């Protein structure tokens, strides 16, 4: 089911679209299939004197 959702997004959007657009469409497909998922979250990296907000690469966790 997850692969079917990814394939559907790939076929409908084609190449060259921003990653965020693929992510939003993929999440929509998963919702249509009744699958739950967790979208990426912000991470905070702490150094000696700096705390930086880091956006990780797309990572979705699906549960059937």
N, C-alpha and C positions, 0 to 999 in steps of 0.2 A: 504494500500500500504506500509506503514512504517513497519507494523508488518510482512508483506510478505518479505520485504527486510531483516529484522532482522532474520527471520526464515531461509531464504536462506543462510545467512552467518553462522548461527549456524549449519545447516545441513552439509554444505560444509567443514567447518573448524573443527567442533567438539570441545570437551573440551580441556583445558590445553594450549591454545595459549595466548600469551601476549595481554593485553588489547589494545595496540596500533595497533596490527595487526587486531583485530576485528574492531577497529574504521576505519581504512583505507579501509577495505573490505566493511564495512557498508556504508561508504560515496560513494564508487564506485557503490554499488547497488542503492543508492538513486539517483545518477547522471544518471544511466541507466534508471531509472523510470521517469526522468525529474523533480525530486523534488529538490528544492533549500534548502540549509542548511547552518548553520554557525557552524564552528568547534570551539573547545575550544581555549581560548586565555590565555596569561600569566596574572597573577594577581600580583600586587605589594602590599605587606603588609608593613606598615611603623610603626616602634616602636620608642622608645626613641632615640636610637642612630643607629638603623639598618634599612635598607630597604632590604627586602628579596623578591626575585622572587619566586612565588609559582605557581606550575602547578596544576590546579584543576582536579578533576575527570572528566571522559568523560561526556560531555554534548553537545548534538546536538539539534539544534532548526530547525525543518522542516516546510516549508510552501508549501502548495499545490497549 
